[in-house]
Amino acid sequence: MKKRKSNLQRKVLIVSIVLALLIVAGGTFAWFTSKDEVTNKLTASNNYGVSIVESFTPPENWTPGQEVNKDVFVTNTGNIDAFVKASISSAMALTTEDAPLEISADNAADVSKLVELSRSEDADSMVDEVKAIQAGGRLVYKETEGNASQLWVNGESESLVGTDYTPDTTGLYIFERSLGSAVEYTGYYYNADTAKYYALASVTAVKDGDDAITGFEATLRAKKQVEAADTDLAYDFTNIEDAADPRIVVTYNNGTADDASDDVMINIRLAAGWTDDWTWDADEKAFYYNHTLKAGEATAKLIDALELDEAVTNAAYISFEYDLTITADSVQVTTDAAGTQTAEAVSWALTPTLTYDADNVTIASIAWAR
């Protein structure tokens, strides 16, 4: 009886030791796993036999409503069959509006804070913001660095300008444009040393008691840099399994949770019929491939395109970069002595299994199981 008890105690001790070894070894205990990650320009490097394959050309100027083709697959580049999952995360780097700056020598000198107006070498270009300000108007005021100002309003002779007008000195330039019975005042701040034009946030006509314009006051548009990590973004999975338009919406609220007018929204459009081949896990923000991925084969397409939502307005950003990171993980397919798979492709996790009875202790192989 004591001998049987001693054997039992010895087996329990063996079980304890083996379990301790399994805990220490964790997910690296003699098992093949692999991982690949693609960010920003979405170029991939192989690691342990899994690779992301995609077709994607980033646009130079992404406009609201514009959809950009992006085909994403995962390929098993190794020689072992594998289970695969693909996870997503995002980040944005934005240039957004900051509080306007008063025009001063110091503020004008720190151009890193100012919004530069776009120029174009194409004479007929509509994206030349300087020409747009000058077109159809006349120069009515300029104030140079030495605070010397000139004013052409209140019946004085007009200073007509065209789209080819070029300022001659550093300072503030204001233009008047007739809009029926009303007038509009716009302008820019010009730096003669660098030949750069900077945007104004506001233009106000200063008037005397007789309602005559005596000058103009203006402020400069200012900008700031914002880095939005994945945790700063909101994910909407409402339409992820919509048969007609499957998509994930990623939103940055620009720090104004109650104001959607300055939101930046990206639609990650999934491939049509993706649910036939992938299973979505909302808790992990990951897609599990439903099938065993044979060595040398590729998964069915997961992502089809990216779109800057058409509802995004000019108030959302001056410029921005969006990074979609796709991380592919895989683990080898395991089989028992009869050649039968010991795990399923969906929702695998590393778990050791152990069988014990009074006469035998069996440590089963670490299994990827649901």
Residue pairs with C-beta under 8 A, 6 or more apart in sequence:
8 358
11 356
11 361
14 361
15 354
15 356
15 361
18 354
18 361
18 363
19 352
19 354
22 29
22 352
22 363
22 366
26 350
27 33
27 350
29 366
30 366
31 331
31 332
31 350
31 366
32 48
32 49
32 78
32 80
32 331
32 332
33 48
33 329
33 330
33 331
33 332
34 47
34 48
34 49
34 50
34 78
34 82
34 329
34 330
34 331
35 47
35 48
35 50
35 327
35 328
35 329
35 330
36 44
36 45
36 46
36 47
36 50
36 51
36 52
36 74
36 327
36 328
37 44
37 52
37 325
37 326
37 327
37 328
38 44
38 52
38 54
38 325
38 326
38 327
39 323
39 324
39 325
40 321
40 323
40 325
41 58
42 52
42 54
42 56
42 70
42 324
42 326
44 51
44 52
44 53
44 54
45 51
46 77
48 78
48 330
49 76
49 77
49 78
49 79
49 80
49 82
49 330
50 74
50 75
50 76
50 77
50 78
50 82
50 84
50 328
50 329
50 330
51 74
51 75
51 77
51 328
52 72
52 73
52 74
52 75
52 86
52 326
52 328
53 72
53 73
53 74
53 75
53 298
54 70
54 71
54 72
54 73
54 303
54 326
55 69
55 70
55 71
56 68
56 69
56 70
56 71
56 72
57 68
57 69
58 68
59 66
59 68
62 68
62 308
62 322
63 308
64 308
64 309
64 310
64 311
64 312
64 313
65 307
65 308
65 309
65 310
66 307
66 308
67 267
67 269
67 305
67 306
67 307
68 305
68 306
68 307
69 304
69 305
70 303
70 304
70 305
70 306
71 271
71 301
71 303
71 304
72 86
72 301
72 302
72 303
72 326
73 298
73 299
73 300
73 301
73 302
74 84
74 86
74 289
74 293
74 298
74 299
74 302
74 328
74 330
75 296
75 297
75 298
75 299
76 82
76 84
76 293
76 294
76 295
76 296
76 297
76 298
76 330
77 296
78 295
79 295
79 296
80 295
80 332
80 333
81 292
81 293
81 294
81 295
81 332
81 333
82 292
82 293
82 295
82 330
82 331
82 332
82 333
83 288
83 289
83 292
83 293
83 330
83 331
83 332
83 333
83 343
83 345
83 348
83 368
84 288
84 289
84 293
84 299
84 328
84 329
84 330
84 345
85 281
85 284
85 286
85 287
85 288
85 289
85 328
85 329
85 330
85 348
86 278
86 286
86 287
86 289
86 302
86 326
86 327
86 328
86 329
87 284
87 285
87 286
87 287
87 326
87 327
87 328
87 329
88 248
88 268
88 285
88 286
88 324
88 325
88 326
88 327
89 230
89 285
89 324
89 325
89 327
90 230
90 233
90 250
90 266
90 322
90 323
90 324
90 325
91 227
91 228
91 229
91 230
91 233
91 322
91 323
91 325
92 226
92 227
92 228
92 233
92 252
92 264
92 320
92 321
92 322
92 323
93 225
93 226
93 227
93 228
93 320
93 321
93 323
94 225
94 226
94 228
94 252
94 254
94 264
94 317
94 318
94 319
94 320
94 321
95 223
95 224
95 225
95 226
95 317
95 318
95 319
95 320
96 223
96 224
96 226
96 254
96 262
96 316
96 317
96 318
97 221
97 222
97 223
97 224
97 315
97 318
98 113
98 222
98 223
98 224
99 222
100 201
100 202
100 219
100 220
100 221
100 222
101 107
101 113
101 114
101 201
101 219
101 220
101 222
102 219
102 220
103 172
103 189
103 218
103 219
103 220
105 145
107 113
107 114
107 220
108 114
108 170
108 189
108 191
108 198
108 220
111 191
111 194
111 196
111 198
113 222
113 223
113 224
114 189
114 198
114 199
114 220
114 221
114 222
114 223
115 198
115 199
115 220
115 221
115 222
115 223
115 318
116 196
116 197
116 198
116 199
117 129
117 130
117 133
117 188
117 197
117 198
117 199
118 127
118 128
118 129
118 130
119 128
119 129
119 130
119 197
120 127
120 128
120 131
122 128
125 131
126 132
128 163
129 197
129 199
130 188
130 197
131 163
133 175
133 186
133 187
133 188
134 161
134 162
134 163
134 165
134 175
135 162
135 163
136 177
137 161
137 175
137 176
137 177
137 186
138 152
138 158
138 159
138 160
138 161
138 175
138 176
139 152
139 159
139 160
139 161
139 165
139 173
139 174
139 175
140 151
140 152
140 153
140 159
140 174
140 175
140 176
140 185
141 149
141 150
141 151
141 152
141 153
141 172
141 173
141 174
141 187
141 215
141 216
142 149
142 150
142 167
142 169
142 171
142 172
142 173
142 174
143 149
143 171
143 172
143 216
144 169
144 170
144 171
145 169
145 170
145 171
149 215
151 213
151 214
151 215
152 158
152 159
153 176
153 213
154 212
154 213
161 175
167 173
167 190
167 192
168 192
169 190
169 192
170 190
170 191
170 192
170 193
171 189
171 190
172 187
172 189
172 216
172 218
173 187
173 188
173 189
173 190
174 185
174 186
174 187
174 203
174 216
174 218
175 185
175 186
175 187
176 183
176 184
176 185
177 183
177 184
177 185
177 186
178 184
185 203
185 205
185 216
186 200
186 203
187 200
187 203
187 216
187 218
188 197
188 198
188 199
188 200
189 197
189 198
189 200
189 218
189 220
190 196
190 197
190 198
191 197
191 198
198 220
198 221
199 220
199 221
200 218
200 219
200 220
200 221
201 218
201 219
201 220
201 221
201 222
202 218
202 219
203 216
203 217
203 218
204 216
204 217
204 218
205 213
205 215
205 216
206 213
206 214
206 215
206 216
206 217
207 213
207 214
208 214
223 318
226 254
228 252
232 252
233 250
233 251
233 252
234 250
234 251
234 252
234 253
235 248
235 249
235 250
235 251
235 285
236 248
236 249
236 250
236 251
237 248
237 280
237 282
238 249
239 245
239 246
239 247
239 248
239 249
240 246
240 247
240 248
240 270
240 280
241 275
241 280
245 269
246 269
246 270
246 271
246 272
246 274
246 275
247 267
247 268
247 269
247 270
248 267
248 268
248 270
249 265
249 266
249 267
249 268
249 309
250 265
250 266
250 268
251 263
251 264
251 265
251 266
252 263
252 264
253 259
253 260
253 262
253 263
254 262
254 263
254 264
254 316
256 262
261 313
261 315
261 316
262 313
262 315
262 316
263 311
263 312
263 316
264 308
264 312
264 316
264 317
264 320
264 322
265 308
265 309
265 311
265 312
266 306
266 307
266 308
266 309
266 322
266 324
267 306
267 307
267 308
267 309
268 303
268 306
268 324
269 303
269 304
269 305
269 306
269 307
270 302
270 303
270 304
271 300
271 301
271 302
271 303
271 304
272 304
274 287
274 300
274 301
274 302
276 290
276 300
277 289
277 290
277 291
277 299
277 300
278 287
278 288
278 289
278 290
278 299
278 300
278 302
279 287
279 288
279 290
279 346
279 347
280 286
280 287
281 287
281 288
281 347
287 302
288 345
288 346
288 347
288 348
289 299
289 345
290 345
290 346
291 299
291 345
292 333
292 341
292 345
293 299
293 330
303 326
306 322
306 324
331 348
331 368
333 341
333 343
334 341
334 342
334 343
334 365
334 367
334 368
335 341
335 342
336 342
342 365
342 367
342 369
343 367
343 368
343 369
343 370
344 369
344 370
346 370
347 370
348 368
348 369
348 370
349 368
349 369
349 370
350 366
350 368
351 366
351 367
351 369
352 363
352 364
352 366
352 367
353 364
353 365
353 366
353 367
353 369
354 361
354 362
354 363
354 364
355 361
355 362
355 364
356 362
